[in-house]
Each structure stands twice: as structure tokens, then as C-alpha cells.
Amino acid sequence: MIRFDDQVALVTGAGAGLGRSHALGLADRGARVVINDMGDPTDVAAEIEAAGGQAMAVSANVSDANAVASMVAQIMDRWGRIDVLINNAGILRDKTFAKMDMDDFAKVIDVHLLGTALCCHAVWPIMKTQGYGRIVLTASGSGLYGNFGQANYGAAKAGMVGLMNVLHLEGARDDIRVNTLAPTAATAMTEGLLPQAALALLQPETITPGVLYLVSKDGPSRTILSAGGGTFAVTRITETQGALIEDDITPEAVADRWADVIDPSGAEPLENAFAQTRKYALRAAKAKGITLDW
């Protein structure tokens, strides 16, 4: 059984939708849950307490560093630890890029990406001291694959993957595991965008079990879990083996070798940015008969 007894979990944007579902799921398995929402987080907290659980409601804007710091201080004053952080808070300001007000672009980045970074930064020293932490960032298919009219949202959600990659590397020594969820769910943010029959299938409760696994003791790290309607899949970022152009490196040479550049056979994930640098340098050195001590 996956349990969260004696653990404290903070879920942002937990007043409704996916966040509410995650909070209820954690509480049902023993966690003390902090319900954060800019709306009214007290209803979900009351729902948890009525079922015999422990909950704390905090209304805080995750894109406000002072508000986040205050929220974390309140949690530590009451419960003295934070084991799980699920970054779920978000907003939409959809428009085609040509018509988008850049203030709306910045606002979406602030709430989704900066808000996630602020929450992670606030709990990071706590988790390092504990020698334990589980963090989930919430991305979207809009960030992974694109979606018309969501340049701001897609940019923010794609940023989650970069943040996860770095936090995974920096947190590994202290058993802080960081993963990304890319959900497709029926929520207030998707209502009106999907057919009713599809919305009925894509309830948040079909996604939460995957999140609970990600934040469990034996969960993975650096995983992009895509989920919806009971289907769970992993999205991977890989790099092709590519083509080495040795002497006459021109646009025409790249065009001539394009089939080799995009050939998916042998594609693999890379551990970090330096692994990519090493791959290219070693390959170029080998072609020129140079020995690199790397």
C-alpha cells in the first residue's frame, strides 16, 4: 500500500478540479494536507476534516514571493515539516499570439512557471534538511506538443520540464525527487473546450492515482507522466544520433544529410547538457584523430 502517514503535503490550486482531487487522495492515504488556493480553500479542508483527516487552508498567490514564504512559515509552525509539494495552481489567458496582450503573457508565466519556482524554492531547504522530498510540477500537452491560442500557457508549461530536469539533478543527493505531470482533465479550465461525453471520461480522479505514485516513497524522478481518463504514459525527450559533417560544414551539407540528422534509430535521452556537449566534442575529435581526455 502506498501511504503518506506522518507526512505533510502542500497542494497549490487545490480549491477545485485536479488540485482538489490530489488533496483528497493524499488525505485519504494518511497525509496532513495544506490546501492552497486563491479562491476559497476552506471547503476542501473542511471536506478532509469531515472525513477524519487533517487539513489546513491557506489562501496565497503563488506568484507572490512574500505570500509563499508566509504560507510555508505557517505550515512549519503548525506541522514542522513538508514532505510533498504538488504545484497545480494555474490560470488561462487564451488568445492567438498576434492578438495577445503581453501583460497576459507575463501573467500566465508568473502564475504557472514563476509560481512553481517560488513554491519549490521555499520548500527546498526544508526538504534538504529532512533528507527527503517529493515534488510534482504540472505541465500540459500544450507545452509538450503545442495548442492553438496558448502561446503563453504553452511556454509556461514547457518551462516545467526544464525546471524539473535541473531540480532532479540538484535534489538527488538529498532524496528530493522531482517529476512532471502532463494531465488532460475535465476542469473549469477545459469546460467548454471539450465535448461533454469526453469531459465525463476525463475526470480528475482518473489522474490523481498517478500523481500519488509520483510523490510516494518509491516513486521515480525526472519523469514526465502524461495522464487522462485512466491512461498513464511517459513522455520522453530523446536526441537522435545525428550526422557528423566533417569538413565543408554548409547549409547545403546539412540539407543533404537531413535524413541522417532526423533518423530516429538509436535516439536516446541525455543525462544533462554536458552529456550533449561531450557527445559532439568526442565525435568530432574521433573523426579528426584527436584524443580528448574527457
Backbone bond lengths (Angstrom), bond angles and torsions (degrees), N, CA, C in turn:
res aa  C-N    CA-C-N  psi(-1)  N-CA   C-N-CA  omega(-1)  CA-C   N-CA-C  phi
1 M - - - 1.466 - - 1.525 110.59 -
2 I 1.295 115.85 134.67 1.456 121.32 172.73 1.520 107.77 -86.38
3 R 1.334 116.18 118.66 1.459 122.08 -177.48 1.530 109.79 -129.75
4 F 1.336 115.22 159.79 1.462 121.65 179.56 1.528 110.78 -130.12
5 D 1.325 115.93 31.20 1.454 120.50 178.74 1.522 110.48 -58.76
6 D 1.338 116.35 138.18 1.461 124.07 179.11 1.529 113.34 69.45
7 Q 1.325 117.62 5.42 1.456 120.32 177.82 1.530 110.52 -100.62
8 V 1.328 115.13 154.33 1.462 122.12 176.65 1.520 108.33 -114.90
9 A 1.321 116.21 128.08 1.467 121.60 -177.23 1.524 109.71 -121.69
10 L 1.315 116.02 132.88 1.463 122.82 175.24 1.519 108.48 -107.71
11 V 1.327 116.37 123.82 1.465 121.68 178.42 1.524 107.83 -120.26
12 T 1.330 117.28 118.94 1.463 120.22 178.41 1.526 109.53 -88.68
13 G 1.322 114.99 152.72 1.464 119.51 -177.20 1.513 111.86 60.91
14 A 1.335 116.39 39.05 1.472 121.15 -171.14 1.523 113.56 -98.25
15 G 1.332 117.42 10.84 1.452 119.29 -178.66 1.512 114.08 -75.31
16 A 1.326 117.42 -16.91 1.472 121.61 -178.86 1.522 108.71 -163.13
17 G 1.325 115.81 173.95 1.460 121.92 171.60 1.512 114.56 60.18
18 L 1.325 115.28 -137.64 1.460 120.88 -176.98 1.520 112.23 -60.98
19 G 1.330 117.26 -43.21 1.456 119.93 -178.81 1.516 112.23 -60.95
20 R 1.319 116.49 -43.41 1.465 120.47 177.28 1.520 110.40 -60.17
21 S 1.322 116.82 -44.83 1.456 121.18 -179.80 1.525 111.07 -61.29
22 H 1.333 117.05 -43.49 1.468 120.50 178.84 1.534 110.71 -62.90
23 A 1.340 115.85 -42.98 1.463 120.49 -178.43 1.527 110.95 -63.50
24 L 1.315 116.50 -44.91 1.468 120.18 179.37 1.529 110.54 -64.22
25 G 1.329 116.39 -39.27 1.462 120.15 179.70 1.519 111.90 -64.43
26 L 1.316 116.91 -41.51 1.466 120.74 177.83 1.527 111.29 -65.29
27 A 1.338 115.41 -44.72 1.469 119.56 -179.64 1.520 111.32 -63.08
28 D 1.325 116.41 -38.68 1.458 120.72 -179.44 1.523 112.10 -62.74
29 R 1.342 115.65 -23.75 1.465 120.57 -179.62 1.531 112.32 -107.54
30 G 1.334 115.46 23.40 1.453 119.68 167.09 1.505 118.02 101.90
31 A 1.334 119.19 -5.95 1.461 120.52 -177.38 1.526 111.25 -75.65
32 R 1.312 115.35 149.59 1.459 121.85 165.02 1.525 105.66 -87.12
33 V 1.319 117.68 123.91 1.462 120.45 -166.99 1.523 111.65 -116.61
34 V 1.325 115.08 133.10 1.457 121.73 173.66 1.527 107.96 -97.79
35 I 1.324 116.19 120.10 1.456 122.56 -179.69 1.517 108.03 -96.05
36 N 1.327 116.48 108.45 1.463 120.71 176.16 1.521 109.73 -104.13
37 D 1.321 115.93 135.09 1.459 120.08 175.45 1.517 108.72 -164.95
38 M 1.331 116.26 147.51 1.462 120.09 175.89 1.526 111.07 -78.05
39 G 1.337 116.53 -17.08 1.449 120.49 175.82 1.513 109.72 -85.10
40 D 1.322 116.44 -124.73 1.463 120.70 179.70 1.526 109.24 -113.82
41 P 1.341 117.46 100.98 1.462 120.00 -179.29 1.528 113.29 -81.16
42 T 1.334 117.52 -5.99 1.465 119.56 -172.27 1.525 112.57 -70.86
43 D 1.338 117.03 -30.25 1.473 118.83 -178.24 1.517 111.74 -62.78
44 V 1.342 116.49 -44.24 1.460 120.14 -179.29 1.527 109.91 -68.88
45 A 1.320 116.81 -39.97 1.468 119.84 177.05 1.526 110.67 -60.67
46 A 1.330 116.17 -42.42 1.469 120.38 178.80 1.519 111.13 -65.26
47 E 1.339 116.20 -36.34 1.467 120.85 178.78 1.533 110.22 -63.18
48 I 1.320 116.36 -41.37 1.464 120.97 178.98 1.531 110.56 -66.44
49 E 1.311 116.26 -45.02 1.463 119.93 -178.89 1.522 111.75 -66.59
50 A 1.325 116.74 -35.59 1.464 120.29 178.16 1.518 111.43 -64.34
51 A 1.344 116.39 -26.58 1.466 121.18 178.93 1.528 111.47 -89.10
52 G 1.338 117.03 5.31 1.459 120.70 177.96 1.510 115.06 95.81
53 G 1.332 117.73 5.58 1.454 120.85 -179.63 1.512 112.83 -93.95
54 Q 1.328 115.79 -178.54 1.458 121.95 178.19 1.524 108.96 -116.82
55 A 1.330 115.29 130.46 1.458 120.02 -177.39 1.510 110.49 -145.55
56 M 1.321 114.37 159.06 1.457 122.25 179.93 1.518 107.42 -140.48
57 A 1.319 117.88 129.06 1.460 122.22 -178.14 1.524 109.96 -102.09
58 V 1.337 116.54 129.64 1.458 121.31 178.38 1.524 108.94 -136.24
59 S 1.321 116.15 119.39 1.460 120.61 175.31 1.522 107.80 -91.56
60 A 1.322 116.65 111.72 1.463 120.81 -178.16 1.517 109.65 -149.40
61 N 1.327 115.35 141.16 1.452 121.94 176.20 1.522 108.40 -82.15
62 V 1.331 117.02 114.86 1.472 119.69 -174.46 1.521 112.67 -68.00
63 S 1.343 118.03 -15.34 1.460 119.76 178.69 1.523 112.08 -90.07
64 D 1.339 117.06 4.32 1.458 123.59 177.86 1.529 108.01 -107.25
65 A 1.314 116.91 111.20 1.465 121.33 -174.50 1.524 111.50 -59.79
66 N 1.326 117.48 -39.95 1.461 119.99 -179.77 1.524 111.60 -66.69
67 A 1.335 116.44 -39.24 1.460 120.50 178.88 1.525 110.90 -65.37
68 V 1.323 116.37 -40.68 1.464 120.32 178.47 1.522 110.59 -65.40
69 A 1.328 116.61 -43.78 1.469 120.10 178.98 1.521 111.07 -61.09
70 S 1.334 116.66 -41.38 1.462 121.01 178.21 1.522 111.24 -63.79
71 M 1.338 115.98 -42.23 1.464 120.31 179.46 1.530 110.74 -61.23
72 V 1.303 117.13 -46.13 1.464 120.88 -179.05 1.531 110.26 -65.60
73 A 1.315 116.80 -38.06 1.468 119.60 177.60 1.526 111.20 -63.45
74 Q 1.333 117.77 -39.86 1.460 121.55 177.42 1.532 111.33 -62.17
75 I 1.331 115.43 -41.27 1.467 119.85 179.36 1.524 110.11 -63.41
76 M 1.328 116.02 -45.84 1.464 120.11 -178.42 1.529 110.92 -66.06
77 D 1.331 117.30 -37.20 1.470 120.07 177.85 1.524 111.20 -63.00
78 R 1.334 116.11 -36.26 1.465 119.09 -176.50 1.515 112.59 -85.92
79 W 1.337 116.98 -44.80 1.466 119.43 -171.46 1.527 114.68 -120.12
80 G 1.314 118.36 -13.40 1.461 120.79 170.44 1.518 117.08 75.37
81 R 1.322 118.13 7.11 1.453 119.83 178.32 1.534 109.69 -163.81
82 I 1.319 116.37 160.82 1.469 122.74 172.41 1.523 106.54 -140.40
83 D 1.315 116.08 114.84 1.467 121.32 -176.60 1.522 112.97 -99.67
84 V 1.324 116.27 -31.09 1.462 121.69 -173.18 1.519 109.25 -132.14
85 L 1.320 116.45 134.08 1.462 122.52 171.63 1.515 108.44 -127.53
86 I 1.323 115.65 121.04 1.463 120.95 174.05 1.525 107.47 -113.69
87 N 1.329 115.21 110.58 1.465 121.65 179.62 1.530 109.16 -85.73
88 N 1.329 115.69 106.69 1.452 119.84 -174.73 1.533 112.78 -125.78
89 A 1.321 118.18 -14.72 1.462 121.39 -174.97 1.525 111.02 -60.73
90 G 1.333 115.95 140.51 1.454 118.78 179.45 1.518 112.83 -168.54
91 I 1.325 114.98 163.85 1.458 122.43 176.61 1.522 108.51 -138.49
92 L 1.316 116.17 166.16 1.463 122.14 173.65 1.523 109.92 -122.29
93 R 1.319 116.16 142.46 1.463 123.59 171.27 1.527 106.57 -141.81
94 D 1.337 116.28 66.35 1.464 121.51 -170.80 1.536 112.50 -76.48
95 K 1.314 114.98 134.96 1.462 124.05 170.92 1.513 106.95 -168.56
96 T 1.341 116.29 157.36 1.461 117.56 173.50 1.527 108.25 -63.20
97 F 1.313 116.11 152.49 1.461 120.79 -174.05 1.531 111.48 -59.64
98 A 1.335 117.05 -37.35 1.461 120.69 -178.93 1.526 111.92 -62.62
99 K 1.332 116.43 -31.12 1.469 121.01 -177.00 1.524 113.21 -101.41
100 M 1.314 116.93 -2.25 1.458 120.26 -174.02 1.527 111.56 -76.08
101 D 1.328 115.66 131.86 1.458 121.99 171.12 1.526 107.75 -73.98
102 M 1.318 117.46 129.54 1.462 119.63 -176.14 1.527 112.38 -68.20
103 D 1.319 117.11 -18.34 1.470 118.85 171.61 1.527 110.02 -65.26
104 D 1.339 116.24 -37.65 1.466 119.91 176.84 1.524 111.18 -70.06
105 F 1.325 116.66 -33.09 1.466 120.00 175.11 1.533 109.40 -61.73
106 A 1.331 115.31 -48.96 1.465 120.18 -178.27 1.521 111.79 -65.11
107 K 1.337 117.62 -37.58 1.458 120.81 -178.27 1.517 111.22 -63.03
108 V 1.331 117.16 -42.78 1.461 120.99 179.63 1.531 110.48 -66.51
109 I 1.319 117.23 -41.16 1.466 121.02 175.82 1.532 109.79 -61.19
110 D 1.335 116.24 -42.99 1.467 120.83 -178.62 1.526 111.90 -59.75
111 V 1.328 116.54 -47.94 1.463 119.86 -175.65 1.524 111.01 -72.06
112 H 1.323 116.86 -49.98 1.465 119.97 -174.39 1.531 112.18 -75.03
113 L 1.316 116.96 -58.06 1.469 119.76 -170.95 1.525 112.00 -85.29
114 L 1.333 117.27 -53.30 1.459 119.10 179.25 1.532 110.69 -64.71
115 G 1.338 116.71 -40.32 1.460 119.63 178.80 1.514 112.14 -60.94
116 T 1.312 116.51 -40.64 1.465 120.67 176.79 1.528 110.62 -64.35
117 A 1.328 116.09 -44.46 1.473 119.79 -179.99 1.524 111.20 -63.25
118 L 1.331 117.17 -40.98 1.464 120.57 -179.84 1.528 111.18 -63.17
119 C 1.333 116.39 -43.28 1.474 119.57 179.20 1.524 111.05 -65.74
120 C 1.319 116.57 -43.48 1.468 119.94 177.98 1.526 110.66 -61.66
121 H 1.329 116.14 -43.19 1.463 120.63 -178.36 1.522 111.45 -64.33
122 A 1.336 116.19 -35.70 1.467 120.29 -178.39 1.530 112.52 -70.52
123 V 1.331 116.70 -35.15 1.474 118.76 -178.54 1.524 112.44 -92.36
124 W 1.325 117.68 -12.81 1.467 121.48 -173.56 1.533 112.94 -57.00
125 P 1.341 119.62 -50.85 1.471 118.31 -179.61 1.523 112.86 -64.17
126 I 1.322 117.32 -29.71 1.465 121.13 177.26 1.521 109.79 -65.85
127 M 1.314 116.03 -46.78 1.460 120.49 -179.40 1.527 111.45 -67.08
128 K 1.335 117.12 -36.07 1.469 119.91 177.23 1.528 110.44 -63.69
129 T 1.320 116.63 -43.49 1.464 120.35 179.36 1.528 111.28 -63.83
130 Q 1.329 116.16 -39.68 1.468 121.35 178.30 1.520 111.99 -68.89
131 G 1.347 116.38 -26.28 1.462 120.30 -171.24 1.505 111.68 71.17
132 Y 1.342 115.14 29.10 1.471 119.66 -178.12 1.517 109.60 -165.95
133 G 1.323 115.77 137.08 1.458 121.07 173.59 1.511 110.67 -171.92
134 R 1.315 115.11 148.63 1.459 121.51 176.78 1.528 108.15 -132.08
135 I 1.324 116.41 124.76 1.463 121.57 -176.23 1.519 109.96 -128.25
136 V 1.322 115.28 135.93 1.461 121.22 173.10 1.521 108.64 -120.61
137 L 1.318 116.36 130.29 1.458 123.46 171.83 1.527 107.12 -102.11
138 T 1.305 117.38 146.34 1.466 119.53 -178.98 1.524 110.34 -107.31
139 A 1.311 116.15 114.16 1.460 122.60 176.53 1.528 108.49 -100.86
140 S 1.299 117.17 -151.97 1.466 121.92 -178.41 1.520 108.89 -168.64
141 G 1.320 115.44 156.14 1.456 119.64 171.77 1.519 111.47 -59.65
142 S 1.334 117.01 -25.26 1.465 120.28 177.51 1.521 111.21 -64.17
143 G 1.323 116.55 -33.67 1.456 120.46 177.35 1.512 112.75 -82.02
144 L 1.334 116.19 -35.39 1.462 120.27 -177.55 1.522 112.21 -78.25
145 Y 1.346 115.63 -36.53 1.463 119.78 -171.84 1.520 114.56 -126.09
146 G 1.342 117.36 -12.89 1.461 120.98 -179.45 1.518 112.10 94.40
147 N 1.327 115.79 151.70 1.465 121.95 176.80 1.519 108.16 -157.25
148 F 1.308 116.18 131.27 1.462 122.24 -175.74 1.529 110.23 -57.29
149 G 1.322 116.90 131.99 1.457 121.83 175.65 1.507 114.86 82.73
150 Q 1.341 117.90 11.77 1.460 119.90 -177.03 1.531 111.91 -131.26
151 A 1.328 116.28 47.35 1.465 119.30 179.92 1.522 110.93 -61.40
152 N 1.332 117.50 -41.52 1.470 120.62 -179.11 1.528 110.94 -68.42
153 Y 1.317 115.96 -48.31 1.461 122.04 -179.35 1.526 111.07 -64.29
154 G 1.339 116.27 -44.22 1.460 120.50 179.73 1.518 112.17 -63.19
155 A 1.338 116.62 -40.67 1.468 120.05 178.85 1.527 110.68 -64.51
156 A 1.334 115.95 -42.76 1.474 119.70 179.42 1.517 110.96 -63.96
157 K 1.322 116.34 -43.09 1.461 120.15 -176.37 1.524 111.99 -71.60
158 A 1.327 117.33 -35.21 1.471 119.40 175.33 1.522 110.41 -65.09
159 G 1.336 116.36 -32.55 1.457 120.31 178.61 1.515 113.52 -62.17
160 M 1.343 116.29 -24.91 1.468 119.78 178.61 1.527 111.43 -60.70
161 V 1.319 116.22 -36.20 1.463 120.04 -177.42 1.528 110.42 -67.25
162 G 1.330 116.51 -43.07 1.459 119.56 177.44 1.516 111.83 -63.88
163 L 1.335 116.58 -41.46 1.460 120.39 178.40 1.523 110.66 -63.30
164 M 1.329 116.72 -43.96 1.468 120.79 178.28 1.529 111.18 -58.88
165 N 1.316 116.69 -45.76 1.469 119.93 -176.72 1.526 111.92 -57.85
166 V 1.318 116.36 -41.98 1.465 119.93 -178.71 1.531 110.73 -74.93
167 L 1.328 117.66 -45.37 1.465 119.72 -179.07 1.525 111.53 -63.50
168 H 1.319 116.76 -34.23 1.471 120.03 175.53 1.529 110.43 -58.32
169 L 1.325 117.02 -46.75 1.462 120.94 -178.90 1.526 111.30 -65.88
170 E 1.334 116.38 -42.37 1.461 120.13 -175.43 1.530 112.74 -77.30
171 G 1.327 116.91 -23.46 1.459 119.69 -177.62 1.508 115.15 -94.90
172 A 1.320 117.81 -10.43 1.468 121.17 -172.19 1.526 112.81 -57.80
173 R 1.323 117.12 -40.73 1.473 120.97 -176.54 1.537 111.42 -62.66
174 D 1.322 116.72 -30.10 1.468 120.98 -176.82 1.526 112.24 -103.99
175 D 1.324 116.82 19.25 1.468 122.28 179.74 1.529 111.24 54.93
176 I 1.324 115.53 41.41 1.467 120.80 170.36 1.526 106.59 -100.96
177 R 1.305 116.11 112.68 1.465 120.94 -176.98 1.529 109.12 -104.00
178 V 1.324 115.16 134.78 1.464 121.02 -173.07 1.525 109.16 -127.69
179 N 1.317 115.36 125.72 1.457 121.48 -179.68 1.519 110.39 -132.02
180 T 1.322 115.65 167.09 1.459 121.79 179.66 1.521 109.94 -124.31
181 L 1.319 115.85 133.55 1.459 122.75 175.12 1.520 108.98 -103.29
182 A 1.323 116.60 131.73 1.464 121.78 173.84 1.528 107.34 -118.31
183 P 1.342 117.21 89.01 1.466 120.42 -172.46 1.527 113.46 -93.11
184 T 1.309 115.32 154.02 1.459 122.41 166.75 1.511 106.15 -123.82
185 A 1.336 116.46 109.46 1.466 119.74 -171.59 1.512 111.27 -139.64
186 A 1.324 114.53 158.01 1.465 121.82 172.77 1.522 107.62 -83.81
187 T 1.333 116.24 104.48 1.462 121.45 178.77 1.522 108.17 -137.76
188 A 1.322 116.06 179.51 1.466 120.42 177.58 1.529 110.83 -60.34
189 M 1.332 116.84 -26.50 1.463 120.87 -179.03 1.529 112.20 -76.92
190 T 1.328 117.54 -22.12 1.469 119.76 -178.83 1.529 112.92 -110.03
191 E 1.329 116.52 -7.49 1.468 119.60 179.80 1.529 109.22 -61.38
192 G 1.328 115.78 132.60 1.452 120.38 -177.96 1.515 113.43 91.62
193 L 1.329 116.67 -13.25 1.463 120.55 179.11 1.519 112.47 -98.93
194 L 1.345 116.88 -19.19 1.461 121.72 -175.55 1.517 110.18 -124.74
195 P 1.330 117.81 152.96 1.472 120.79 176.07 1.525 110.60 -61.34
196 Q 1.317 116.41 148.44 1.465 120.88 -178.55 1.526 112.09 -58.01
197 A 1.335 116.39 -38.37 1.467 119.47 -179.70 1.526 111.04 -63.38
198 A 1.336 116.46 -36.45 1.467 120.24 177.80 1.523 110.54 -71.27
199 L 1.327 116.81 -41.91 1.462 120.26 178.82 1.522 111.67 -58.24
200 A 1.339 115.71 -37.45 1.463 119.76 -179.92 1.523 111.90 -63.71
201 L 1.329 116.72 -28.71 1.465 121.04 -179.55 1.526 112.59 -85.44
202 L 1.329 116.21 -25.39 1.466 120.76 -171.45 1.521 112.28 -101.73
203 Q 1.311 116.64 46.67 1.456 120.58 -179.31 1.532 110.83 -71.78
204 P 1.339 117.59 148.60 1.463 120.80 179.84 1.525 113.64 -54.38
205 E 1.330 116.53 -33.12 1.468 120.48 -178.21 1.525 112.74 -63.30
206 T 1.339 116.92 -17.88 1.467 119.54 177.50 1.527 111.95 -81.56
207 I 1.330 116.94 -7.73 1.466 122.63 -176.89 1.522 112.29 -107.60
208 T 1.326 116.24 -37.93 1.464 121.92 -175.15 1.529 114.61 -51.95
209 P 1.334 120.76 -40.05 1.474 118.65 179.09 1.529 113.37 -55.14
210 G 1.323 117.60 -36.13 1.460 120.01 177.22 1.516 111.81 -66.85
211 V 1.337 116.68 -38.06 1.463 121.33 178.25 1.530 110.36 -65.02
212 L 1.324 116.05 -42.23 1.462 119.57 -179.85 1.526 111.13 -63.40
213 Y 1.320 116.85 -33.93 1.466 118.25 174.91 1.530 110.59 -67.46
214 L 1.336 117.09 -42.55 1.466 120.02 -179.02 1.519 112.20 -58.86
215 V 1.346 117.36 -36.22 1.471 120.02 -176.76 1.526 112.70 -96.47
216 S 1.314 116.74 9.69 1.461 120.02 178.70 1.525 110.62 -79.14
217 K 1.313 115.54 167.16 1.472 121.53 -178.23 1.521 112.29 -55.91
218 D 1.324 116.98 -40.32 1.455 120.82 -176.72 1.520 112.97 -101.74
219 G 1.331 116.34 17.31 1.462 120.35 179.38 1.522 111.86 -66.43
220 P 1.326 117.37 166.96 1.465 121.84 -178.39 1.531 110.72 -80.94
221 S 1.300 116.68 -171.33 1.457 122.54 170.71 1.522 107.57 -144.56
222 R 1.331 114.95 153.90 1.464 122.42 -179.33 1.533 112.01 57.55
223 T 1.317 115.56 44.35 1.455 121.19 178.99 1.526 109.39 -117.59
224 I 1.324 116.55 134.68 1.460 121.50 171.99 1.527 106.40 -98.82
225 L 1.327 116.04 104.37 1.456 121.03 -179.25 1.521 108.93 -96.40
226 S 1.315 116.07 114.99 1.459 121.35 174.64 1.519 108.01 -94.40
227 A 1.332 116.72 138.59 1.463 118.80 -172.48 1.520 111.46 -152.70
228 G 1.333 114.76 148.51 1.457 121.09 174.82 1.511 110.70 175.13
229 G 1.328 116.48 135.41 1.456 121.17 174.60 1.511 114.19 63.54
230 G 1.334 117.50 22.31 1.457 120.61 -179.51 1.516 114.28 93.20
231 T 1.328 117.52 -3.90 1.461 121.27 175.19 1.525 109.21 -94.74
232 F 1.328 116.45 134.54 1.463 122.67 177.50 1.516 108.25 -125.17
233 A 1.320 116.40 128.03 1.462 121.84 -178.26 1.518 108.55 -139.49
234 V 1.332 116.29 159.71 1.460 121.19 177.53 1.520 108.95 -110.76
235 T 1.318 115.41 129.17 1.461 121.94 174.22 1.519 107.67 -94.42
236 R 1.321 117.27 128.20 1.467 121.35 -177.56 1.526 110.76 -117.06
237 I 1.318 116.10 143.05 1.459 122.17 171.93 1.522 107.33 -103.10
238 T 1.310 115.84 117.07 1.463 120.55 -179.28 1.525 109.88 -125.87
239 E 1.311 116.06 164.20 1.458 121.52 177.88 1.518 108.90 -124.87
240 T 1.331 116.16 134.88 1.457 119.46 178.15 1.524 109.94 -68.02
241 Q 1.333 115.56 163.28 1.461 119.22 176.23 1.524 110.73 -64.41
242 G 1.327 116.02 -31.93 1.460 120.73 174.92 1.510 113.89 79.34
243 A 1.312 115.11 -179.29 1.468 121.94 -179.34 1.521 109.43 -121.62
244 L 1.333 116.74 130.89 1.459 121.31 175.82 1.523 109.03 -92.18
245 I 1.312 116.50 120.45 1.467 122.21 175.02 1.521 106.19 -103.81
246 E 1.314 116.96 114.32 1.456 120.52 -165.11 1.522 114.94 -84.76
247 D 1.319 119.16 -47.94 1.465 119.41 -170.04 1.527 112.79 -112.87
248 D 1.300 116.13 -67.59 1.464 120.20 -175.00 1.536 108.75 -88.62
249 I 1.334 115.84 83.23 1.459 120.32 -175.96 1.528 108.58 -86.57
250 T 1.339 115.10 96.81 1.462 121.77 -177.05 1.526 109.34 -128.64
251 P 1.337 116.91 164.32 1.465 118.86 174.78 1.525 112.40 -57.53
252 E 1.343 115.59 -35.65 1.458 119.66 179.80 1.526 111.45 -66.55
253 A 1.324 115.79 -36.98 1.461 119.80 178.37 1.528 110.53 -66.15
254 V 1.324 116.09 -39.70 1.469 119.62 176.76 1.524 109.94 -63.05
255 A 1.326 116.45 -44.09 1.468 120.35 178.97 1.526 111.22 -61.17
256 D 1.340 116.59 -41.92 1.461 120.57 -179.55 1.528 111.97 -64.08
257 R 1.346 116.45 -32.12 1.466 120.26 -177.48 1.535 112.66 -98.62
258 W 1.322 117.36 11.78 1.470 120.50 -172.04 1.521 112.95 -57.08
259 A 1.316 117.10 -37.22 1.469 120.15 179.56 1.525 110.40 -61.25
260 D 1.337 117.30 -35.84 1.467 121.00 177.66 1.530 110.87 -74.00
261 V 1.321 116.34 -36.50 1.471 120.67 -179.86 1.524 110.55 -59.83
262 I 1.331 116.70 -42.03 1.469 120.38 -174.00 1.529 113.61 -96.95
263 D 1.318 117.67 0.00 1.461 121.47 -179.52 1.540 110.07 -57.25
264 P 1.333 118.66 117.81 1.464 120.48 -175.44 1.525 114.68 -77.88
265 S 1.318 118.09 -12.03 1.458 119.01 -178.02 1.523 109.75 -65.83
266 G 1.314 116.05 129.06 1.455 120.83 -179.37 1.517 114.46 83.93
267 A 1.334 117.76 4.73 1.466 120.11 177.85 1.524 109.35 -62.63
268 E 1.328 116.52 144.73 1.456 120.34 -176.14 1.525 110.36 -150.09
269 P 1.331 117.06 154.91 1.464 119.82 173.33 1.521 109.84 -75.85
270 L 1.307 116.46 153.40 1.462 121.56 178.64 1.528 109.04 -112.27
271 E 1.320 115.96 143.71 1.467 121.30 -173.84 1.520 112.49 -66.40
272 N 1.335 116.71 -39.30 1.461 121.34 -179.61 1.523 108.75 -163.32
273 A 1.335 116.74 179.82 1.459 120.99 -176.64 1.523 112.30 -62.87
274 F 1.353 117.14 -35.52 1.459 119.88 -179.89 1.530 111.67 -69.28
275 A 1.328 116.88 -25.49 1.463 119.29 175.79 1.529 110.09 -64.56
276 Q 1.326 115.91 -36.11 1.462 119.60 176.10 1.533 110.60 -67.80
277 T 1.331 116.12 -45.53 1.469 120.30 178.36 1.522 111.03 -59.17
278 R 1.340 115.93 -44.28 1.459 121.00 179.84 1.533 111.03 -62.58
279 K 1.321 115.71 -42.05 1.468 120.51 179.95 1.527 110.76 -57.48
280 Y 1.325 116.61 -48.07 1.461 120.40 -177.29 1.527 111.95 -69.32
281 A 1.332 116.65 -42.31 1.471 120.14 -177.67 1.529 110.93 -66.09
282 L 1.337 116.48 -44.22 1.465 119.86 -179.16 1.523 111.33 -65.16
283 R 1.325 115.78 -37.98 1.466 118.51 -179.09 1.525 110.63 -67.89
284 A 1.325 116.96 -41.87 1.462 120.47 178.29 1.527 111.16 -66.19
285 A 1.339 115.24 -40.24 1.472 119.33 179.34 1.521 111.56 -63.71
286 K 1.308 116.72 -43.23 1.470 120.53 179.81 1.510 111.31 -60.06
287 A 1.328 116.16 -41.87 1.472 120.32 -178.47 1.525 111.32 -64.56
288 K 1.346 116.74 -29.83 1.453 121.09 -178.70 1.525 113.69 -97.86
289 G 1.333 116.36 5.25 1.453 120.45 178.82 1.519 113.77 72.21
290 I 1.320 116.58 25.30 1.464 121.35 -179.49 1.524 109.71 -100.43
291 T 1.308 117.44 136.65 1.459 121.97 177.34 1.519 109.87 -96.30
292 L 1.316 116.64 118.86 1.463 120.78 177.23 1.527 109.27 -102.13
293 D 1.320 116.29 130.88 1.461 121.32 176.68 1.527 107.92 -85.63
294 W 1.321 115.12 75.48 1.468 121.07 -174.47 1.517 108.51 -138.53
